[in-house]
Amino acid sequence: MTPLKVGDKAPSFSGINEKGEPVSLSDFSGKKLILFFYPKANTPGCTAEACSLRDHYSVLREKGFEMLGVSPDNEKGQQKFIDNYQFPFHLLADKDKEVVTLYGVWGKKKFMGKEHMGVLRTTVVIDEKGVIERVFDKVDTKEHAQQILETY
């Protein structure tokens, strides 16, 4: 799959959030969406990233952003992640890896010298018309919100 780039139409998706409720890209029509993909809930890097977004949530909202996190965790794992860190945004439970595959963020990774398949930490900013406005493929987990704010 070719990586998504600025100017591409954001692929339409649907899935369920941590509460088992349906979520789709169309729910964010007319709004700017920060769609962040992370490998696994409650792990150090993913926690740092999500907490950075949580800590700057009010500023991001003031700038007109909605936010949705996506990982292959199940609903229970996503809810536990939210409960542990009081995230004010929903997390999509992409157990079948449909959304991560659709967005081209499921791929080969290296960890401790070994290759494996996993989520390539990426954030996609989608504009009000459903067009990709920005792609962050080098996410600074501790300063991710700042990375986004520096471009807006």
Secondary structure, 3 states (H helix, E strand, C coil): CCCCCCCCECCCCEEEECCCCEEEHHHHCCCEEEEEECCCCCCHHHHHHHHHHHHCHHHHHHCCEEEEEEECCCHHHHHHHHHHHCCCCEEEECCCCHHHHHCCCEEEEEECCEEEEEECCEEEEECCCCEEEEEECCCCHHHHHHHHHHCC
